[in-house]
Amino acid sequence: MNFRIANSSIYFFPIFLLNYQSDFNFFSFFLLIFELILYVIAGIMTVNGCLVIHKTRVFHQNMNICLCSFLMQWFELLVGKLLVMPYQKGWMVVPGNDPSRTFADLYTKNASRMAVITSFWDCPLFVIGMFLISHYIVCAILSLVVLTVERSFATYLLNDYETKTVPEIHRILLVAQQIIGALISWLSCTVMIPVEAWLILIVLVMALTFAGYTYIWYWNVRVHKIMDSRHIFSCTKYSLQARFQAKENARSLSFARTVFSLATVCISSQAIILAVQTPELLGNLAVPFFYLLELTHTAYPILFIPLILLTVPSWRKKFFDGCVTIRLIKWFLAKRSPEVGFMKPRSDSKLETDEYFKQLNRLWT
């Protein structure tokens, strides 16, 4: 949504609704409770998913830390959403705007359709929340690049990457991600990067990331062919650590392919929907459409994290066995349909030993 700052500058922030629910009736209260419940569930899923990744340690430490960092950064989005929620729902009005007017838009060049912010100091929490949302979206896209670069290091340092922690890699990558994300967020919010260029940039980043994964996959397939050849024992180029690292790269690439596919589908679908939609086309459905879009964008960990954890067997077992909700469902089903089994007779080791020697004695007599 575009904002006019002091009737001079134009800013863009990735929110689509403003002042859309000023009358607080029963339906509004129900939607609010439902929305907050989804956020709580998403937060529990995020924390539980990070604990599973950290405790199982399926992949290298650098990759595990990067994954946990990507997932935990969702709380930045949550904080930003909670800061802008009172203004979006109309409980608090941004100074300079008509309290009875509802704004539902993505991007417009028509100044009459833009919301007005007389000064950043009039609504600092609202501005901070919008910038946090912008920063999170950029960092979420850059996380795919970070994951590609980390796996590139694992491929390049094949002989000794597994035996070393190399914490400098994930530290540099994560710090660079945050700094570059903040810079790109500022450029996009100040409309130094137009929205059209934003969409093109997203496509380029996804294409470069896909090319990087393709190259890493090709290199690891080549290493596997060398290790599986008949002359593997005469091959001195790859050590035992390299063979182990190559197998880990194969598992991580399978996992990364799933993450990349899910992220590509989510980002591409949202980009296409937002590119073709117009308030005139949506009409009276603009408010519920943008509401559902923002809700699914914020509560996505409820579906996204379980799908990721399903791709790795140890993660799947750890996550679903430790999930309280699933354990309650299993307990409820077991209580409703009691199991039928056979009672095993109690075994006494002394009786079994005596019987054994009796049979042995009969054979000798």
N, C-alpha and C positions, 0 to 999 in steps of 0.2 A: 504494500500500500504506500502511496506517495503522500508526503507531508510537506506543507509549506511552512518553513521556519521563518518567523518574523516577516512574513509576506515577501521574502526576498529569495532565500535559498530553497532548493527542493531536495528532500531526502527520501530515500526508499528503505523501508523495513519489511521483512517477510512476515507480516501479519495481514490478515484479510478482512477482519471484522473490527468495528469500533462502535460502541454505544448501541448495541443491538438488542439489549434485554433490560431496559430500565425498570419495567414493571415486574416486581418480584412476587409472582403468584406461585401456586402449588406446582405447576408444571416446571417453572424455572427452578424451584427448590429441588424437585426430583432430578432434573438434569444436572444440577450442581453436585448433589450427592453422588449420582452415578459417575460423573466425571472425576470426582475426588477418589472414589473407590478404584477406578481404573488406574489412576496415578499411583495409588498405594500399591496395587498389585504389580504394576510395572516396576516400581522401586524395589519391591521384594524380589521380583524376577531378576533384576539387574544385579543386586547384591549377591543373591544365591548363585547366579551364573558366574560371577567373578570368583566367589569362594571355590566353586567346583574347578574352574580353570587353574586357580592358584594351588589347590591341594593336590590335584591329580598330576600336574606337571607332565602332560603328554608331550608337549613340544619344548623347544629350547626356552630358557628363561627370558631371553629378549622378546621372543614372540608372545609368550604368556603375559609379560608385563604390558606389551603394546595392546594386546587384546583387552586386558582388564582396564587399561586406561581409556580405550575407545568406549567400552561399555559404561564405565563410571562417569564419563563426561556427559552422559544423558542427564545427570542431575543439574548440569548447567542449563540445559533446555528447560527442565522442570522449574528451576528458580526463575528463569526469565518468563515462563508462562504464568507463574503465580504472581509476578510483579505486574504484568500487563492485564491480567484477568479482570480486576475491578474496573478498569477503563474500557475493556472490550464489552463487558456486560452492562455498562452504563451506570454502575454504582457510583463511580467517580467520573467526572466530566473533565476532559482536557480543556483548559482555559482557552477561549477564543472560538469555540465551536457551539453550535446550537444543541442544547441537551435533548431535543426531540428528534434530531436527525440521526439516521443510521447510515454508517459507512460500510459498504460491502464491495470491495474491489481488490484487484491485484496490482495493476499498473495502469496509469492513465497520464496523459499529457495535458488534460483539461484541468486548468487551475480551479475551476468552480467545483469540481468533484473531489478535490483534495481536502484532507483534514488539515487543520491549522494548529501549529504549536507556536505560541507567541514567544516563548523563551524556554530553553532547556531547564532552567531553574524553577519554572512553574510546575513541572511534573518530572522530577529527576528519576524517580523509581520507574516510571513508564519508559523513559528513554533508555535507562540502564537495562531494563528487561528486554526491550527490542534489540539492543545491541548484543546481549547474551544469546538470544535466539539466532541472530545472524552469524555470530561467531561459531555457534555449535553446528549450524548447517554446513559452513565452510569446512570446519574441522572433520565433520563426518565424511565429506567427500575426500579430503586429504588423507583420511585414515587408510583408504585403499592404496594410496601411493606409499604411505609409510610401511604398510605390510609388504608391498612389493619390494621396496628397498631392503627391508630386513631379510627377506628370503633371498635377495640377490647377494647379500653378504654371506648368508649360509651356504650359497652355492659357490661363491668365489673362494671363501676360506674353507673349502670342503675337508681338508686334511686334519684341521685342528679346531674347527668351530665348536664341535660338540664338547670337547674337553675343557673349553674355556668359557667363563661367564661373559666376558666382554661387555660390561655394563655401559661403557661409553656409547655403544651403538644405539641402544634404546633411549638413553638420555638425550643424545644429540637429535635423534629423530623426533622425539616427542616435543622437545623445546622448539625445534624448527617448525614443527606442525603448528604449535600454538602461536608463534610469532607470525608466520606466514598467514595463518588463519585470521589473526587480528588485523593484519595489513589489508588482506583482501576484503574482509568485512567492512573496514572503514572506507575503502575505495568504492564498494558497492552501495553502502548506505549513503554516501555523498554523491551518488550517481556519476562518479568519475568512470565507473564501468557500467554501461547501460544494461538493462535487463536482457536485451537481445544478445549482447555479448556474454552475459552470464550463462545463458543456455548453450551458446557455442562453446564456452570454456568448459562447461560440465561435460559436454560430448567429447571434447579433446582429452580431458583428464581420463575419462573412462576408456577412450581408445588407447591412450598411452599405457594405462595400467594393464589393459588386456594384452597389449604387445609385450610388456614386461613379463607377464605371467607365461605367455606363450614361449618366450625365449628361455625362461627358467625351466619350464617343463621340457623343452627340447634338450637342454643341457643335461638335466637329470636322467632323461631317457637314454642319452648317449652314455652317461656314466654307468647306468645299469647294464647296458649291453656289454660294456667292457668288463664289468665285474662278473657277469654271467657267462662270459666266453670260456672256451676250453683252457685258454692260457691265463686264467685268473691268477694262478700261483706264480707265474713268471712275470706278472705285471707289478712293477714296483712303484708306479705313479700314485696309486691310491692305497692308503694304509687302511688298517682295520677301522680306525675312527672315521675315515672317509666313507667307507662302506656303510657304517652305521648312520652317518650324517645323510648320505644319499637316500637311505630308506626313510629317514625322518622327513627329508624334503619331499619325498613322494607322498607321504601321509599328509604333510602340511599343505601341499599343493592341491590334494583332493579336498581338504577342508577349505582352503582359500577359494577354490573354484565354486563351492557352494555359497560362501559369503559373497563373493563377487557377483554371482548370478542373482542372489536375493537383493543385493544393493542396487544392481543394475536395473532390475525390474521395478523396484520401488522408486528410484530416482527418475528413471525414464518415464514411468507412468505419470508421476506427479508433474514432471516437466511438460509432457505432452498435454495433460489436462489443463495446466495453467496457461500454456501457450495458446490454446484454441478457445478458451472460455472468454466470455464477455458478460458483464452484468445485463446487457440488453438480451442476450441469448438465454440467460438463466431466468430472468424475470423475478417472480416472487420466490423462486427456489434458490436465490443467491445466498441468503443467510443460512438456511440449513445445509446447503452444499459446502460453503466455506467452513461452517462449524464442524461438519463431519470430517472435512479434510484436515483441519487443525487438530481435531481430537485423535484421528488415526496417526497423524504425524507425531504427536506427543506420546501416545500410549503404545507405540509400536513394539516396545520390548516384550509385551505380553505374548506376542506371536513370534517375534524375530529371535529372541534368545533361545526358547525351546527348540526351534528349527535348527539353530546353529549347534546346540548341544547334542541333537540327535545324530549329527554326522560323525561323531567320535564315540565308539562303544563305551569307553571308560567314563567319559563325560555323561553319556546317557544314563548309565547305571547309577553313577553318583548323584546325578541331579534328580532323577525320578524316584530313586529309593529314599532320598532324603527330603523330598518335597512333602510337607505336612498335608497339603490338600489331597495328594494322591494316596498317601497313607490312610487318611480318613475315608476316602472312597473305597479303598481295598477292605478296610475294617468293616465298613457298612455293608458291602457286598458279601463279605464272609459271614457276617451276622445274619443276613437275610437268607442265604443259601448255605446251610451248614455242610461241611465236608463229611463224606462217608469214607471211612478208612478201616483198615484191619488193625486190630490190637496185637502188637507183637508181644509174645511172652517174655517175661523178665528173665534175663540171662544171668546166671550166677557163675562166675569164673571157677569157683571151687568145685561145683557140681559138674561143670563141663570137663574139668581136669580129671576128676575121679572117673567119670564115664569113659574118658579117653583111655585111661590106664586099664580099666576093666576090659575094654575091647581088645587092647593090646595083650593083656594077660590071656584072654581066651585064644588068641591066635597062637601063642607059644605053648599052650597046654594041649 
